Amino acid sequence: MITPTNLVYHELICLNMRIVRSSIEGLTGLTGRVVMETKNMLYFEEEGRVRAAPKKACIFGFFLPSGKVCTVPGSSILGRPEVRLSRLR
């Protein structure tokens, strides 16, 4: 189960998200469903179009299946998804 405390160690693909704040003009306020993730980028689908957001430049709000919204700085989810889990140890 995804909770606000374990979100950074969890799979982000298929979660709905919103860019709460970004240092890149035009990204703040965009919403969509995460479709792919790389070490430094988060790709999300917005209105049938895949967009990319650099993790380091953004603060994301993820909508959890429980209905809660969890705000996460992109710097805390930097790195490959499979490597993030190793930080838990």
Biopython code that builds the backbone (N, CA, C, O; Angstrom):
import numpy as np
from Bio.PDB.StructureBuilder import StructureBuilder

atoms = [
    (1, "MET", "N", (0.841, -1.174, 0.000)),
    (1, "MET", "CA", (0.000, 0.000, 0.000)),
    (1, "MET", "C", (0.890, 1.243, 0.000)),
    (1, "MET", "O", (1.865, 1.336, 0.746)),
    (2, "ILE", "N", (0.528, 2.177, -0.847)),
    (2, "ILE", "CA", (1.289, 3.419, -0.941)),
    (2, "ILE", "C", (0.786, 4.395, 0.123)),
    (2, "ILE", "O", (-0.411, 4.662, 0.229)),
    (3, "THR", "N", (1.721, 4.914, 0.900)),
    (3, "THR", "CA", (1.396, 5.917, 1.914)),
    (3, "THR", "C", (2.333, 7.109, 1.720)),
    (3, "THR", "O", (3.338, 6.988, 1.020)),
    (4, "PRO", "N", (2.025, 8.246, 2.320)),
    (4, "PRO", "CA", (2.931, 9.396, 2.193)),
    (4, "PRO", "C", (4.344, 9.109, 2.713)),
    (4, "PRO", "O", (5.306, 9.712, 2.235)),
    (5, "THR", "N", (4.483, 8.209, 3.675)),
    (5, "THR", "CA", (5.816, 7.931, 4.227)),
    (5, "THR", "C", (6.650, 7.017, 3.339)),
    (5, "THR", "O", (7.878, 7.074, 3.394)),
    (6, "ASN", "N", (6.016, 6.168, 2.514)),
    (6, "ASN", "CA", (6.802, 5.259, 1.683)),
    (6, "ASN", "C", (6.727, 5.585, 0.196)),
    (6, "ASN", "O", (7.217, 4.807, -0.623)),
    (7, "LEU", "N", (6.134, 6.702, -0.170)),
    (7, "LEU", "CA", (5.963, 7.053, -1.582)),
    (7, "LEU", "C", (7.287, 7.140, -2.326)),
    (7, "LEU", "O", (7.376, 6.685, -3.466)),
    (8, "VAL", "N", (8.301, 7.704, -1.719)),
    (8, "VAL", "CA", (9.585, 7.881, -2.418)),
    (8, "VAL", "C", (10.264, 6.551, -2.722)),
    (8, "VAL", "O", (11.171, 6.508, -3.553)),
    (9, "TYR", "N", (9.854, 5.470, -2.075)),
    (9, "TYR", "CA", (10.422, 4.146, -2.326)),
    (9, "TYR", "C", (9.513, 3.300, -3.208)),
    (9, "TYR", "O", (9.828, 2.143, -3.488)),
    (10, "HIS", "N", (8.408, 3.851, -3.641)),
    (10, "HIS", "CA", (7.389, 3.094, -4.350)),
    (10, "HIS", "C", (7.425, 3.386, -5.844)),
    (10, "HIS", "O", (8.047, 4.355, -6.280)),
    (11, "GLU", "N", (6.765, 2.554, -6.613)),
    (11, "GLU", "CA", (6.599, 2.738, -8.046)),
    (11, "GLU", "C", (5.677, 3.933, -8.292)),
    (11, "GLU", "O", (4.602, 4.013, -7.698)),
    (12, "LEU", "N", (6.080, 4.852, -9.152)),
    (12, "LEU", "CA", (5.293, 6.061, -9.406)),
    (12, "LEU", "C", (4.441, 5.955, -10.665)),
    (12, "LEU", "O", (3.502, 6.729, -10.851)),
    (13, "ILE", "N", (4.770, 4.997, -11.528)),
    (13, "ILE", "CA", (4.037, 4.845, -12.774)),
    (13, "ILE", "C", (2.574, 4.520, -12.468)),
    (13, "ILE", "O", (2.275, 3.705, -11.595)),
    (14, "CYS", "N", (1.685, 5.162, -13.188)),
    (14, "CYS", "CA", (0.224, 5.051, -13.083)),
    (14, "CYS", "C", (-0.369, 5.925, -11.984)),
    (14, "CYS", "O", (-1.589, 5.944, -11.819)),
    (15, "LEU", "N", (0.441, 6.638, -11.238)),
    (15, "LEU", "CA", (-0.113, 7.570, -10.254)),
    (15, "LEU", "C", (-0.455, 8.889, -10.945)),
    (15, "LEU", "O", (0.261, 9.331, -11.842)),
    (16, "ASN", "N", (-1.536, 9.501, -10.527)),
    (16, "ASN", "CA", (-1.870, 10.834, -11.005)),
    (16, "ASN", "C", (-1.030, 11.832, -10.218)),
    (16, "ASN", "O", (-0.803, 11.668, -9.019)),
    (17, "MET", "N", (-0.575, 12.867, -10.917)),
    (17, "MET", "CA", (0.282, 13.850, -10.265)),
    (17, "MET", "C", (-0.006, 15.240, -10.775)),
    (17, "MET", "O", (-0.670, 15.431, -11.794)),
    (18, "ARG", "N", (0.511, 16.208, -10.040)),
    (18, "ARG", "CA", (0.418, 17.620, -10.406)),
    (18, "ARG", "C", (1.755, 18.260, -10.067)),
    (18, "ARG", "O", (2.344, 17.963, -9.028)),
    (19, "ILE", "N", (2.228, 19.126, -10.930)),
    (19, "ILE", "CA", (3.448, 19.858, -10.641)),
    (19, "ILE", "C", (3.038, 21.080, -9.827)),
    (19, "ILE", "O", (2.424, 22.012, -10.347)),
    (20, "VAL", "N", (3.385, 21.059, -8.554)),
    (20, "VAL", "CA", (2.998, 22.120, -7.627)),
    (20, "VAL", "C", (3.825, 23.370, -7.860)),
    (20, "VAL", "O", (3.300, 24.483, -7.844)),
    (21, "ARG", "N", (5.118, 23.184, -8.075)),
    (21, "ARG", "CA", (6.026, 24.309, -8.300)),
    (21, "ARG", "C", (7.174, 23.840, -9.175)),
    (21, "ARG", "O", (7.601, 22.689, -9.089)),
    (22, "SER", "N", (7.671, 24.735, -10.016)),
    (22, "SER", "CA", (8.796, 24.394, -10.875)),
    (22, "SER", "C", (9.629, 25.636, -11.147)),
    (22, "SER", "O", (9.109, 26.748, -11.238)),
    (23, "SER", "N", (10.922, 25.423, -11.275)),
    (23, "SER", "CA", (11.803, 26.528, -11.637)),
    (23, "SER", "C", (11.795, 26.749, -13.148)),
    (23, "SER", "O", (12.397, 27.702, -13.641)),
    (24, "ILE", "N", (11.115, 25.871, -13.882)),
    (24, "ILE", "CA", (11.004, 25.999, -15.331)),
    (24, "ILE", "C", (9.642, 26.602, -15.665)),
    (24, "ILE", "O", (8.599, 26.067, -15.289)),
    (25, "GLU", "N", (9.675, 27.698, -16.359)),
    (25, "GLU", "CA", (8.443, 28.413, -16.703)),
    (25, "GLU", "C", (7.519, 27.516, -17.538)),
    (25, "GLU", "O", (7.961, 26.869, -18.488)),
    (26, "GLY", "N", (6.269, 27.489, -17.180)),
    (26, "GLY", "CA", (5.278, 26.742, -17.938)),
    (26, "GLY", "C", (4.965, 25.357, -17.408)),
    (26, "GLY", "O", (3.996, 24.746, -17.859)),
    (27, "LEU", "N", (5.731, 24.840, -16.484)),
    (27, "LEU", "CA", (5.466, 23.505, -15.949)),
    (27, "LEU", "C", (4.538, 23.531, -14.731)),
    (27, "LEU", "O", (3.789, 22.581, -14.507)),
    (28, "THR", "N", (4.583, 24.593, -13.957)),
    (28, "THR", "CA", (3.762, 24.681, -12.751)),
    (28, "THR", "C", (2.285, 24.562, -13.109)),
    (28, "THR", "O", (1.784, 25.254, -13.995)),
    (29, "GLY", "N", (1.603, 23.671, -12.400)),
    (29, "GLY", "CA", (0.166, 23.489, -12.604)),
    (29, "GLY", "C", (-0.210, 22.374, -13.551)),
    (29, "GLY", "O", (-1.382, 22.004, -13.621)),
    (30, "LEU", "N", (0.753, 21.819, -14.290)),
    (30, "LEU", "CA", (0.424, 20.725, -15.198)),
    (30, "LEU", "C", (0.050, 19.482, -14.395)),
    (30, "LEU", "O", (0.631, 19.212, -13.344)),
    (31, "THR", "N", (-0.917, 18.737, -14.896)),
    (31, "THR", "CA", (-1.355, 17.509, -14.235)),
    (31, "THR", "C", (-1.381, 16.376, -15.239)),
    (31, "THR", "O", (-1.431, 16.604, -16.448)),
    (32, "GLY", "N", (-1.346, 15.165, -14.740)),
    (32, "GLY", "CA", (-1.430, 14.003, -15.613)),
    (32, "GLY", "C", (-1.120, 12.732, -14.872)),
    (32, "GLY", "O", (-0.927, 12.728, -13.656)),
    (33, "ARG", "N", (-1.074, 11.651, -15.624)),
    (33, "ARG", "CA", (-0.768, 10.330, -15.078)),
    (33, "ARG", "C", (0.650, 9.960, -15.484)),
    (33, "ARG", "O", (1.009, 10.056, -16.657)),
    (34, "VAL", "N", (1.456, 9.537, -14.515)),
    (34, "VAL", "CA", (2.848, 9.170, -14.788)),
    (34, "VAL", "C", (2.857, 7.922, -15.678)),
    (34, "VAL", "O", (2.243, 6.908, -15.348)),
    (35, "VAL", "N", (3.567, 8.013, -16.816)),
    (35, "VAL", "CA", (3.635, 6.890, -17.750)),
    (35, "VAL", "C", (5.025, 6.281, -17.832)),
    (35, "VAL", "O", (5.176, 5.130, -18.242)),
    (36, "MET", "N", (6.046, 7.049, -17.443)),
    (36, "MET", "CA", (7.409, 6.529, -17.490)),
    (36, "MET", "C", (8.280, 7.364, -16.568)),
    (36, "MET", "O", (7.995, 8.528, -16.289)),
    (37, "GLU", "N", (9.348, 6.736, -16.105)),
    (37, "GLU", "CA", (10.264, 7.430, -15.207)),
    (37, "GLU", "C", (11.685, 7.016, -15.545)),
    (37, "GLU", "O", (11.967, 5.836, -15.755)),
    (38, "THR", "N", (12.577, 7.998, -15.595)),
    (38, "THR", "CA", (13.999, 7.714, -15.758)),
    (38, "THR", "C", (14.731, 8.296, -14.551)),
    (38, "THR", "O", (14.108, 8.783, -13.607)),
    (39, "LYS", "N", (16.033, 8.240, -14.597)),
    (39, "LYS", "CA", (16.837, 8.721, -13.482)),
    (39, "LYS", "C", (16.537, 10.181, -13.127)),
    (39, "LYS", "O", (16.436, 10.525, -11.949)),
    (40, "ASN", "N", (16.396, 11.026, -14.131)),
    (40, "ASN", "CA", (16.243, 12.460, -13.896)),
    (40, "ASN", "C", (14.924, 13.057, -14.368)),
    (40, "ASN", "O", (14.662, 14.235, -14.126)),
    (41, "MET", "N", (14.089, 12.264, -15.036)),
    (41, "MET", "CA", (12.869, 12.796, -15.635)),
    (41, "MET", "C", (11.645, 11.983, -15.237)),
    (41, "MET", "O", (11.724, 10.785, -14.966)),
    (42, "LEU", "N", (10.525, 12.669, -15.213)),
    (42, "LEU", "CA", (9.230, 12.045, -14.981)),
    (42, "LEU", "C", (8.386, 12.363, -16.211)),
    (42, "LEU", "O", (8.209, 13.533, -16.552)),
    (43, "TYR", "N", (7.863, 11.338, -16.881)),
    (43, "TYR", "CA", (7.041, 11.521, -18.067)),
    (43, "TYR", "C", (5.598, 11.254, -17.685)),
    (43, "TYR", "O", (5.290, 10.252, -17.040)),
    (44, "PHE", "N", (4.717, 12.156, -18.086)),
    (44, "PHE", "CA", (3.312, 12.021, -17.728)),
    (44, "PHE", "C", (2.437, 12.363, -18.922)),
    (44, "PHE", "O", (2.817, 13.144, -19.794)),
    (45, "GLU", "N", (1.262, 11.760, -18.938)),
    (45, "GLU", "CA", (0.319, 11.999, -20.020)),
    (45, "GLU", "C", (-0.681, 13.056, -19.585)),
    (45, "GLU", "O", (-1.327, 12.940, -18.543)),
    (46, "GLU", "N", (-0.791, 14.088, -20.409)),
    (46, "GLU", "CA", (-1.715, 15.178, -20.138)),
    (46, "GLU", "C", (-2.524, 15.418, -21.407)),
    (46, "GLU", "O", (-1.977, 15.817, -22.435)),
    (47, "GLU", "N", (-3.814, 15.176, -21.329)),
    (47, "GLU", "CA", (-4.720, 15.384, -22.458)),
    (47, "GLU", "C", (-4.239, 14.660, -23.710)),
    (47, "GLU", "O", (-4.231, 15.240, -24.796)),
    (48, "GLY", "N", (-3.840, 13.401, -23.569)),
    (48, "GLY", "CA", (-3.420, 12.586, -24.696)),
    (48, "GLY", "C", (-2.022, 12.867, -25.217)),
    (48, "GLY", "O", (-1.622, 12.314, -26.241)),
    (49, "ARG", "N", (-1.283, 13.708, -24.534)),
    (49, "ARG", "CA", (0.066, 14.089, -24.957)),
    (49, "ARG", "C", (1.045, 13.760, -23.838)),
    (49, "ARG", "O", (0.778, 14.068, -22.677)),
    (50, "VAL", "N", (2.163, 13.146, -24.167)),
    (50, "VAL", "CA", (3.173, 12.817, -23.154)),
    (50, "VAL", "C", (4.093, 14.019, -22.983)),
    (50, "VAL", "O", (4.663, 14.529, -23.947)),
    (51, "ARG", "N", (4.223, 14.456, -21.745)),
    (51, "ARG", "CA", (5.078, 15.594, -21.390)),
    (51, "ARG", "C", (6.182, 15.095, -20.469)),
    (51, "ARG", "O", (6.048, 14.035, -19.859)),
    (52, "ALA", "N", (7.261, 15.843, -20.364)),
    (52, "ALA", "CA", (8.381, 15.481, -19.508)),
    (52, "ALA", "C", (8.660, 16.601, -18.524)),
    (52, "ALA", "O", (8.539, 17.781, -18.852)),
    (53, "ALA", "N", (9.033, 16.217, -17.314)),
    (53, "ALA", "CA", (9.396, 17.192, -16.288)),
    (53, "ALA", "C", (10.659, 16.711, -15.587)),
    (53, "ALA", "O", (10.710, 15.571, -15.125)),
    (54, "PRO", "N", (11.677, 17.562, -15.500)),
    (54, "PRO", "CA", (12.876, 17.171, -14.759)),
    (54, "PRO", "C", (12.572, 17.112, -13.265)),
    (54, "PRO", "O", (11.984, 18.038, -12.707)),
    (55, "LYS", "N", (12.972, 16.034, -12.632)),
    (55, "LYS", "CA", (12.687, 15.840, -11.208)),
    (55, "LYS", "C", (13.312, 16.934, -10.349)),
    (55, "LYS", "O", (12.679, 17.451, -9.428)),
    (56, "LYS", "N", (14.548, 17.278, -10.658)),
    (56, "LYS", "CA", (15.289, 18.222, -9.824)),
    (56, "LYS", "C", (14.666, 19.618, -9.810)),
    (56, "LYS", "O", (14.824, 20.353, -8.835)),
    (57, "ALA", "N", (13.963, 19.988, -10.873)),
    (57, "ALA", "CA", (13.435, 21.343, -11.002)),
    (57, "ALA", "C", (12.000, 21.491, -10.498)),
    (57, "ALA", "O", (11.437, 22.584, -10.558)),
    (58, "CYS", "N", (11.406, 20.413, -10.006)),
    (58, "CYS", "CA", (9.976, 20.455, -9.678)),
    (58, "CYS", "C", (9.658, 19.946, -8.279)),
    (58, "CYS", "O", (10.425, 19.199, -7.672)),
    (59, "ILE", "N", (8.512, 20.371, -7.797)),
    (59, "ILE", "CA", (7.891, 19.794, -6.603)),
    (59, "ILE", "C", (6.577, 19.191, -7.087)),
    (59, "ILE", "O", (5.760, 19.873, -7.706)),
    (60, "PHE", "N", (6.382, 17.908, -6.799)),
    (60, "PHE", "CA", (5.243, 17.167, -7.318)),
    (60, "PHE", "C", (4.214, 16.898, -6.225)),
    (60, "PHE", "O", (4.560, 16.697, -5.060)),
    (61, "GLY", "N", (2.973, 16.899, -6.614)),
    (61, "GLY", "CA", (1.889, 16.460, -5.744)),
    (61, "GLY", "C", (1.329, 15.182, -6.333)),
    (61, "GLY", "O", (0.783, 15.202, -7.437)),
    (62, "PHE", "N", (1.449, 14.076, -5.627)),
    (62, "PHE", "CA", (0.954, 12.789, -6.109)),
    (62, "PHE", "C", (-0.371, 12.471, -5.435)),
    (62, "PHE", "O", (-0.512, 12.613, -4.220)),
    (63, "PHE", "N", (-1.340, 12.041, -6.232)),
    (63, "PHE", "CA", (-2.651, 11.660, -5.728)),
    (63, "PHE", "C", (-2.613, 10.160, -5.447)),
    (63, "PHE", "O", (-2.572, 9.358, -6.381)),
    (64, "LEU", "N", (-2.625, 9.778, -4.190)),
    (64, "LEU", "CA", (-2.525, 8.384, -3.789)),
    (64, "LEU", "C", (-3.869, 7.687, -3.966)),
    (64, "LEU", "O", (-4.911, 8.341, -3.946)),
    (65, "PRO", "N", (-3.856, 6.350, -4.139)),
    (65, "PRO", "CA", (-5.113, 5.608, -4.283)),
    (65, "PRO", "C", (-6.062, 5.790, -3.091)),
    (65, "PRO", "O", (-7.276, 5.657, -3.245)),
    (66, "SER", "N", (-5.522, 6.091, -1.920)),
    (66, "SER", "CA", (-6.354, 6.292, -0.733)),
    (66, "SER", "C", (-7.101, 7.623, -0.765)),
    (66, "SER", "O", (-7.965, 7.868, 0.076)),
    (67, "GLY", "N", (-6.772, 8.488, -1.735)),
    (67, "GLY", "CA", (-7.408, 9.788, -1.846)),
    (67, "GLY", "C", (-6.573, 10.924, -1.290)),
    (67, "GLY", "O", (-6.910, 12.092, -1.483)),
    (68, "LYS", "N", (-5.487, 10.599, -0.601)),
    (68, "LYS", "CA", (-4.603, 11.624, -0.052)),
    (68, "LYS", "C", (-3.722, 12.202, -1.148)),
    (68, "LYS", "O", (-3.461, 11.553, -2.161)),
    (69, "VAL", "N", (-3.272, 13.423, -0.933)),
    (69, "VAL", "CA", (-2.324, 14.063, -1.839)),
    (69, "VAL", "C", (-1.015, 14.216, -1.082)),
    (69, "VAL", "O", (-0.991, 14.745, 0.029)),
    (70, "CYS", "N", (0.062, 13.755, -1.682)),
    (70, "CYS", "CA", (1.375, 13.803, -1.043)),
    (70, "CYS", "C", (2.292, 14.701, -1.873)),
    (70, "CYS", "O", (2.514, 14.434, -3.054)),
    (71, "THR", "N", (2.817, 15.746, -1.274)),
    (71, "THR", "CA", (3.730, 16.655, -1.954)),
    (71, "THR", "C", (5.163, 16.204, -1.716)),
    (71, "THR", "O", (5.587, 16.003, -0.578)),
    (72, "VAL", "N", (5.904, 16.049, -2.819)),
    (72, "VAL", "CA", (7.255, 15.501, -2.754)),
    (72, "VAL", "C", (8.191, 16.367, -3.589)),
    (72, "VAL", "O", (7.903, 16.623, -4.758)),
    (73, "PRO", "N", (9.305, 16.825, -3.016)),
    (73, "PRO", "CA", (10.301, 17.521, -3.841)),
    (73, "PRO", "C", (10.950, 16.530, -4.801)),
    (73, "PRO", "O", (11.259, 15.398, -4.428)),
    (74, "GLY", "N", (11.149, 16.965, -6.021)),
    (74, "GLY", "CA", (11.733, 16.087, -7.025)),
    (74, "GLY", "C", (13.099, 15.561, -6.645)),
    (74, "GLY", "O", (13.483, 14.472, -7.071)),
    (75, "SER", "N", (13.841, 16.314, -5.852)),
    (75, "SER", "CA", (15.172, 15.862, -5.436)),
    (75, "SER", "C", (15.103, 14.584, -4.593)),
    (75, "SER", "O", (16.076, 13.830, -4.543)),
    (76, "SER", "N", (13.977, 14.331, -3.935)),
    (76, "SER", "CA", (13.868, 13.127, -3.113)),
    (76, "SER", "C", (13.529, 11.886, -3.934)),
    (76, "SER", "O", (13.619, 10.769, -3.425)),
    (77, "ILE", "N", (13.139, 12.066, -5.199)),
    (77, "ILE", "CA", (12.853, 10.907, -6.045)),
    (77, "ILE", "C", (13.860, 10.796, -7.195)),
    (77, "ILE", "O", (13.641, 10.045, -8.145)),
    (78, "LEU", "N", (14.962, 11.548, -7.104)),
    (78, "LEU", "CA", (16.015, 11.435, -8.109)),
    (78, "LEU", "C", (16.599, 10.035, -8.108)),
    (78, "LEU", "O", (16.669, 9.384, -7.065)),
    (79, "GLY", "N", (17.010, 9.582, -9.253)),
    (79, "GLY", "CA", (17.616, 8.261, -9.370)),
    (79, "GLY", "C", (16.676, 7.284, -10.044)),
    (79, "GLY", "O", (15.479, 7.533, -10.182)),
    (80, "ARG", "N", (17.240, 6.182, -10.453)),
    (80, "ARG", "CA", (16.442, 5.143, -11.091)),
    (80, "ARG", "C", (15.470, 4.549, -10.074)),
    (80, "ARG", "O", (15.795, 4.430, -8.893)),
    (81, "PRO", "N", (14.279, 4.176, -10.538)),
    (81, "PRO", "CA", (13.274, 3.635, -9.610)),
    (81, "PRO", "C", (13.781, 2.431, -8.825)),
    (81, "PRO", "O", (13.501, 2.305, -7.632)),
    (82, "GLU", "N", (14.515, 1.554, -9.478)),
    (82, "GLU", "CA", (14.999, 0.348, -8.796)),
    (82, "GLU", "C", (16.078, 0.658, -7.765)),
    (82, "GLU", "O", (16.265, -0.113, -6.824)),
    (83, "VAL", "N", (16.790, 1.770, -7.925)),
    (83, "VAL", "CA", (17.843, 2.150, -6.991)),
    (83, "VAL", "C", (17.258, 2.861, -5.774)),
    (83, "VAL", "O", (17.816, 2.776, -4.680)),
    (84, "ARG", "N", (16.147, 3.555, -5.956)),
    (84, "ARG", "CA", (15.502, 4.247, -4.829)),
    (84, "ARG", "C", (15.162, 3.272, -3.709)),
    (84, "ARG", "O", (15.261, 3.620, -2.533)),
    (85, "LEU", "N", (14.767, 2.072, -4.060)),
    (85, "LEU", "CA", (14.417, 1.078, -3.051)),
    (85, "LEU", "C", (15.620, 0.720, -2.181)),
    (85, "LEU", "O", (15.458, 0.436, -0.994)),
    (86, "SER", "N", (16.806, 0.731, -2.749)),
    (86, "SER", "CA", (18.005, 0.385, -1.974)),
    (86, "SER", "C", (18.302, 1.435, -0.902)),
    (86, "SER", "O", (18.990, 1.133, 0.073)),
    (87, "ARG", "N", (17.799, 2.659, -1.063)),
    (87, "ARG", "CA", (17.996, 3.688, -0.029)),
    (87, "ARG", "C", (17.252, 3.358, 1.253)),
    (87, "ARG", "O", (17.574, 3.883, 2.318)),
    (88, "LEU", "N", (16.269, 2.498, 1.150)),
    (88, "LEU", "CA", (15.448, 2.123, 2.301)),
    (88, "LEU", "C", (16.252, 1.352, 3.341)),
    (88, "LEU", "O", (15.957, 1.415, 4.535)),
    (89, "ARG", "N", (17.257, 0.633, 2.890)),
    (89, "ARG", "CA", (18.050, -0.217, 3.791)),
    (89, "ARG", "C", (18.958, 0.566, 4.686)),
    (89, "ARG", "O", (19.682, -0.016, 5.494)),
]
sb = StructureBuilder()
sb.init_structure("model")
sb.init_model(0)
sb.init_chain("A")
sb.init_seg("    ")
for serial, (resi, resn, name, xyz) in enumerate(atoms, 1):
    if name == "N":
        sb.init_residue(resn, " ", resi, " ")
    sb.init_atom(name, np.array(xyz, "f"), 0.0, 1.0, " ", f" {name:<3s}", serial, name[0])
structure = sb.get_structure()
